[in-house]
Amino acid sequence: MSIQAIKGVEIGLGFEMANRWGSEVHDEIFYDKRKRRFYRNRNNAGGLEGGITNGERLVLRAVMKPLSTLRRPLRSVNVRTKKPAPASIERSDITAVPAASVVAENSVAFTLASAFLEKFGGDSLPEVERNYKAYLRQLREF
């Protein structure tokens, strides 16, 4: 929400979950004996459950408010006279979505990298890599 003009963020089904039954929302867990791994047949949770990633693809969406400057001025009020007056017409880009998507993608990447370093961090990249590889080995032992 620190990105200007972003008014809503959802993970997975997000706000759509309010319109569905729990049985339609929760992602069932299965086990593949051949591949020796757990999996889900859908990702309504968007890869995040209880504040923890669950191994599925992380899916985030954001909604952005429309640009304030319009070709057809909205009604407003003159600050000095307090009388009705049309808003100013200014040059405006058609959309800020492409620029906002770059900012949002980098904001998410920065947050994920920060969490990754909190878990596996060290004084050097080789130490971080060692910690991460040790964690993966530990997971394979299950």
C-alpha positions as CSV (number, residue, x, y, z in Angstrom):
1,M,0.0,0.0,0.0
2,S,3.0,2.3,0.0
3,I,2.8,2.6,-3.8
4,Q,1.0,5.8,-4.8
5,A,-2.5,5.3,-6.3
6,I,-2.7,1.6,-5.3
7,K,-6.0,1.2,-3.5
8,G,-6.3,-2.6,-3.0
9,V,-4.0,-5.6,-3.0
10,E,-5.1,-9.3,-3.1
11,I,-3.3,-12.6,-2.9
12,G,-4.6,-15.5,-4.9
13,L,-8.4,-15.3,-5.1
14,G,-8.3,-12.3,-2.7
15,F,-11.5,-10.4,-2.5
16,E,-13.3,-13.1,-4.6
17,M,-13.1,-15.4,-1.6
18,A,-15.9,-13.4,0.1
19,N,-18.3,-14.6,-2.6
20,R,-17.4,-18.3,-2.3
21,W,-17.9,-21.2,0.1
22,G,-14.9,-22.4,2.0
23,S,-15.0,-25.7,0.1
24,E,-14.6,-23.7,-3.1
25,V,-11.7,-21.7,-1.7
26,H,-9.4,-24.0,0.3
27,D,-6.7,-25.8,-1.7
28,E,-6.7,-29.5,-1.1
29,I,-3.3,-31.3,-0.6
30,F,-2.4,-34.5,-2.4
31,Y,0.7,-36.7,-2.5
32,D,2.4,-38.1,-5.6
33,K,4.1,-41.3,-4.6
34,R,6.0,-41.5,-7.9
35,K,7.5,-38.0,-7.6
36,R,7.6,-38.3,-3.8
37,R,6.2,-34.8,-3.3
38,F,3.1,-33.1,-2.0
39,Y,1.1,-30.9,-4.4
40,R,-2.2,-29.0,-4.8
41,N,-4.4,-29.1,-7.8
42,R,-5.2,-25.4,-7.6
43,N,-3.7,-22.3,-6.0
44,N,-6.6,-20.2,-4.7
45,A,-4.4,-19.2,-1.7
46,G,-2.0,-17.5,-4.2
47,G,1.0,-19.3,-2.7
48,L,0.6,-17.8,0.8
49,E,-1.1,-19.3,3.8
50,G,-1.0,-18.0,7.4
51,G,1.7,-15.5,6.3
52,I,4.0,-18.3,5.1
53,T,4.6,-19.3,1.4
54,N,3.4,-22.8,0.7
55,G,5.6,-23.7,-2.2
56,E,3.0,-22.8,-4.8
57,R,3.4,-19.9,-7.2
58,L,3.0,-16.5,-5.5
59,V,0.1,-14.6,-7.1
60,L,-0.5,-11.0,-6.2
61,R,-2.8,-8.5,-7.8
62,A,-3.2,-4.8,-7.2
63,V,-5.9,-2.3,-8.2
64,M,-5.0,1.3,-9.0
65,K,-7.3,4.3,-8.9
66,P,-7.9,6.1,-12.2
67,L,-5.7,9.1,-12.9
68,S,-7.1,12.3,-11.4
69,T,-6.8,14.5,-14.6
70,L,-9.6,13.9,-17.0
71,R,-10.4,15.3,-20.5
72,R,-14.0,15.9,-19.3
73,P,-13.7,18.0,-16.1
74,L,-15.5,17.0,-13.0
75,R,-17.5,19.4,-10.9
76,S,-15.5,21.2,-8.3
77,V,-15.5,24.4,-6.2
78,N,-13.5,27.6,-6.7
79,V,-11.4,27.9,-3.5
80,R,-11.6,31.7,-3.4
81,T,-15.3,32.3,-4.3
82,K,-16.6,29.0,-2.9
83,K,-18.8,28.8,-6.0
84,P,-19.2,25.8,-8.2
85,A,-16.5,25.6,-11.0
86,P,-15.3,22.9,-13.3
87,A,-12.0,21.3,-12.4
88,S,-8.9,22.1,-14.6
89,I,-8.1,20.1,-17.7
90,E,-4.5,19.1,-17.7
91,R,-2.4,16.9,-20.0
92,S,-2.5,13.4,-18.7
93,D,-1.0,10.1,-19.6
94,I,-3.6,7.5,-20.7
95,T,-2.6,5.1,-18.0
96,A,0.0,4.8,-15.3
97,V,-0.4,1.0,-15.0
98,P,2.8,0.0,-16.9
99,A,4.9,2.2,-14.7
100,A,3.1,1.2,-11.5
101,S,3.5,-2.5,-12.4
102,V,7.3,-2.1,-12.6
103,V,7.3,-0.3,-9.2
104,A,5.0,-3.0,-7.7
105,E,7.1,-5.9,-9.0
106,N,10.2,-4.4,-7.6
107,S,8.5,-3.7,-4.2
108,V,7.5,-7.3,-4.0
109,A,10.9,-8.6,-5.0
110,F,12.6,-6.3,-2.4
111,T,10.3,-7.6,0.3
112,L,10.8,-11.3,-0.7
113,A,14.6,-10.8,-0.8
114,S,14.5,-9.2,2.6
115,A,12.6,-12.2,4.0
116,F,15.0,-14.6,2.3
117,L,18.0,-12.8,3.8
118,E,16.4,-12.8,7.2
119,K,16.0,-16.6,7.1
120,F,19.3,-17.5,5.3
121,G,21.5,-14.4,5.8
122,G,25.1,-14.2,6.5
123,D,28.1,-12.0,6.1
124,S,28.8,-13.0,2.5
125,L,27.0,-14.4,-0.5
126,P,28.8,-17.8,-0.2
127,E,27.5,-18.0,3.4
128,V,23.9,-17.2,2.3
129,E,24.2,-19.8,-0.4
130,R,25.6,-22.4,2.1
131,N,22.7,-21.7,4.5
132,Y,20.1,-22.0,1.8
133,K,21.5,-25.3,0.4
134,A,21.7,-26.7,4.0
135,Y,18.0,-25.8,4.4
136,L,17.1,-27.6,1.1
137,R,19.0,-30.7,2.2
138,Q,17.1,-30.7,5.5
139,L,13.8,-30.5,3.6
140,R,14.7,-33.5,1.5
141,E,15.1,-35.6,4.7
142,F,11.4,-35.5,5.3
